[in-house]
């Protein structure tokens, strides 16, 4: 019990004093997660609108595959990307392995299905009359998509928040593709795993507190915007 209390007190001290190593690790995590979410947002929202707006053979199958990918383990994605960017892989000449770019690639693959499915769901909740009315008034496909986007914006924002929450807390991709290099690719989750293995709990607990705070904030925003979609 004393170990737990002492670790919490020391961890809070690290957080309050903005320990340099702690800030560096949190900064790397926020950077790669933010870039991954932005890139996946562009791809996922576009794909979501395409799927929702069009009827094509295999549409149900595509949606089923995307739903299946929501539960895809991060280590599987890490292994898949590793085979392509390792020195013997197709993209080995670009020296991507054990860089922040490698983590971003893996995380983008991880959350594109999240953004896409949430976007499809958000659009499907919008009354079809909005789309038909816009087209009747002479709106082109882009203008129609903008009208629908305005109506579904809270659901789409929820998709982005959910995607960010997914990547900020993942460990498999960051460990396998980033290599947990201090000051460069060490994220909160990989640092926590390393500190635990070393038997050094203070920094791990401090990072855990920061991660819990971020996750709690993301969930609050997620539920707020999900609630707005029902208004």
C-alpha positions in Angstrom: 0.0 0.0 0.0 2.9 2.4 0.8 4.4 1.7 -2.6 1.1 2.7 -4.3 0.7 5.9 -2.3 4.3 6.9 -2.7 4.1 6.2 -6.5 1.0 8.3 -6.8 2.4 11.2 -4.8 5.7 11.1 -6.8 3.8 10.8 -10.1 1.6 13.8 -9.3 4.8 15.7 -8.5 6.2 14.9 -11.9 3.0 16.0 -13.6 2.7 19.2 -11.7 6.4 20.2 -12.2 6.2 19.3 -15.9 9.1 16.9 -15.8 11.2 17.2 -19.0 11.1 13.5 -19.9 7.4 13.3 -19.2 6.6 16.3 -21.4 8.8 14.8 -24.2 7.0 11.5 -24.1 3.5 13.1 -24.0 4.5 15.5 -26.8 5.5 12.6 -29.1 2.2 10.8 -28.3 0.1 13.8 -29.1 2.1 14.6 -32.3 1.8 11.2 -33.9 -1.8 10.6 -32.7 -2.9 14.1 -34.0 -1.3 13.6 -37.4 -2.7 10.1 -37.7 -6.2 11.3 -36.8 -6.1 14.2 -39.3 -5.0 12.0 -42.1 -7.4 9.2 -41.3 -10.1 11.8 -41.0 -9.7 13.0 -44.5 -9.7 9.5 -45.9 -12.4 8.1 -43.6 -14.9 10.9 -44.0 -14.5 10.9 -47.8 -15.0 7.1 -47.8 -17.9 7.4 -45.5 -19.7 9.9 -47.7 -19.0 7.7 -50.8 -20.4 4.6 -49.2 -23.4 6.4 -47.7 -24.3 8.3 -50.9 -23.9 5.5 -53.4 -25.4 2.1 -54.1 -23.0 -0.4 -55.6 -22.6 -4.2 -55.6 -20.9 -5.5 -52.5 -21.8 -2.4 -50.4 -23.1 -4.6 -47.5 -19.9 -6.7 -47.7 -17.7 -3.5 -47.5 -19.6 -2.3 -44.4 -19.2 -5.8 -42.9 -15.5 -5.7 -43.5 -15.1 -2.3 -42.0 -17.0 -3.3 -38.9 -14.7 -6.3 -38.6 -11.7 -4.1 -38.9 -12.8 -2.1 -35.9 -11.7 -5.0 -33.7 -8.4 -5.7 -35.6 -5.5 -6.1 -33.1 -2.9 -3.4 -33.3 -0.1 -6.0 -33.3 -1.5 -7.5 -36.5 -1.4 -4.0 -38.2 2.1 -3.5 -36.8 3.3 -6.9 -38.3 1.6 -6.1 -41.6 3.2 -2.7 -42.0 6.5 -4.0 -40.7 6.8 -6.4 -43.6 6.4 -3.6 -46.1 8.8 -1.0 -44.5 11.5 -3.2 -43.1 14.8 -3.2 -44.9 13.8 -6.3 -46.9 10.3 -4.9 -47.6 9.0 -3.2 -50.6 9.4 0.3 -49.1 12.6 -0.5 -47.2 14.5 2.1 -49.2 12.6 4.9 -47.5 14.0 4.0 -44.0 10.6 4.4 -42.4 11.1 1.7 -39.7 11.5 3.0 -36.2 10.4 6.5 -37.0 7.4 8.6 -36.1 6.2 8.3 -39.7 6.1 4.5 -39.4 3.9 4.9 -36.3 1.6 7.3 -38.1 1.2 4.9 -41.1 0.2 2.1 -38.8 -2.2 4.3 -36.8 -3.8 5.7 -39.9 -4.6 2.1 -41.0 -5.9 1.4 -37.6 -8.5 4.2 -37.4 -9.6 4.7 -41.0 -12.3 2.0 -40.4 -13.4 3.8 -37.2 -13.9 7.2 -39.0 -15.5 5.6 -42.0 -18.1 3.5 -40.2 -19.0 6.4 -37.8 -19.4 8.7 -40.7 -21.7 6.3 -42.5 -23.8 5.9 -39.4 -24.0 9.6 -38.8 -25.1 10.3 -42.4 -27.6 7.4 -42.3 -29.4 9.2 -39.4 -30.0 12.3 -41.5 -33.4 12.5 -43.1 -33.1 11.7 -46.8 -35.2 14.7 -47.6 -32.3 17.0 -46.9 -30.3 15.5 -49.7 -33.2 15.3 -52.1 -34.2 18.9 -51.4 -30.7 20.2 -52.0 -30.5 18.3 -55.3 -33.9 19.5 -56.4 -32.8 23.1 -55.7 -29.9 22.6 -58.1 -27.1 21.7 -55.8 -24.3 19.6 -57.2 -22.8 16.5 -55.4 -20.3 18.6 -53.5 -22.8 21.1 -52.4 -25.2 18.3 -51.4 -22.5 16.7 -49.4 -21.8 19.9 -47.6 -25.5 20.2 -46.6 -25.5 16.7 -45.3 -22.2 17.3 -43.5 -23.7 20.3 -41.6 -26.5 18.1 -40.4 -24.3 15.2 -39.5 -21.4 17.3 -38.2 -21.8 16.2 -34.5 -21.7 12.5 -35.4 -18.7 13.1 -37.7 -16.9 15.0 -34.9 -17.6 12.0 -32.6 -15.9 9.8 -35.2 -12.8 11.9 -35.1 -12.8 11.9 -31.3 -13.3 8.2 -31.1 -10.4 7.7 -33.6 -8.1 9.9 -31.6 -8.9 8.0 -28.4 -8.1 4.7 -30.2 -4.6 5.7 -31.3 -3.6 7.7 -28.2 -3.9 4.6 -26.1 -2.6 1.9 -28.5 0.7 0.2 -27.8 1.3 -2.6 -30.4 1.8 -0.4 -33.4 4.0 2.2 -31.5 6.2 -0.5 -30.1 6.6 -2.6 -33.3 7.0 0.2 -35.8 8.5 3.0 -33.5 11.0 0.9 -31.5 10.4 2.9 -28.3 13.4 5.2 -29.0 13.9 7.7 -26.2 13.1 11.3 -27.2 12.0 10.2 -30.7 9.4 7.4 -30.9 8.7 6.7 -27.2 5.0 7.2 -26.6 3.1 7.2 -23.4 2.0 3.6 -23.7 5.4 2.2 -24.8 7.1 4.2 -22.1 4.7 2.8 -19.5 5.5 -0.8 -20.6 9.3 -0.1 -20.5 9.1 1.5 -17.0 7.1 -1.4 -15.7 9.7 -3.9 -17.1 12.4 -1.8 -15.3 10.5 -1.9 -12.1 10.3 2.0 -12.1 6.8 2.8 -11.4 6.8 6.6 -10.8 7.1 7.7 -14.4 4.8 4.9 -15.5 2.2 6.0 -13.0 2.6 9.7 -14.1 2.1 8.7 -17.7 -0.9 6.6 -16.7 -2.5 9.6 -15.0 -1.9 11.8 -18.1 -3.3 9.1 -20.3 -6.3 8.6 -18.1 -6.9 12.3 -18.1 -6.7 12.5 -21.9 -8.9 9.4 -22.3 -11.5 10.8 -19.9 -11.5 14.1 -21.7 -12.0 12.4 -25.1 -14.8 10.3 -23.7 -16.6 13.4 -22.3 -16.3 15.1 -25.7 -17.4 11.9 -27.5 -20.6 11.5 -25.3 -21.3 15.3 -25.6 -21.3 15.2 -29.4 -23.1 11.8 -29.5 -25.8 13.4 -27.4 -26.0 16.4 -29.8 -26.7 14.0 -32.7 -29.9 12.9 -30.9 -31.2 16.4 -30.4 
